[in-house]
Amino acid sequence: MKTITSMRTTNRPYTFLAAVLVAMAALSGCGRSDRPKLGEVTGTVTLDAQPLTDAAVVFSPVEGGRQSMGFTDSDGRFELTYIRDIRGAKLGQHKISITTASEESPEETLPARYNSETTLTAEVKPGDNACDFPLTSGAR
């Protein structure tokens, strides 16, 4: 007489493997943001006491890392963006570059001491940071 064995297949090894993979992903920080701590940065840029419009304001961390950037509006105000819709800049000391050159108008109207040879610096701290830049077009 032939014995009929159960045709039921057990999925226990696969269930265990899936549970282990889920646990490893959770412990490794999967989905966790590796973004550094940021401070929100807003401010105003003026040139010879007048609002500077359509200027790019770039904060570059001295210790390295992603730059943050913003553009001045008609009142010379800006707000920095770290990446996409995340506002702010990495905490710490930054070199600041302010430029009016763009694709539409490639000629720079600001002195080099504010962009290619910048002398501007700022420290970004946790929380809100107000950074105003009263630029002058004349000699230093």
Secondary structure, DSSP 8 states (H G I E B T S, - for coil): -----------HHHHHHHHHHHHHHHHTTTT------EEEEEEEEEETTEE--S-EEEEEETT----EEEE--TTSEEE-EEETTEE-EESEEEEEEEE---SS--S--S-GGGTTT--EEEEE-SEEEE--EEE-SS--
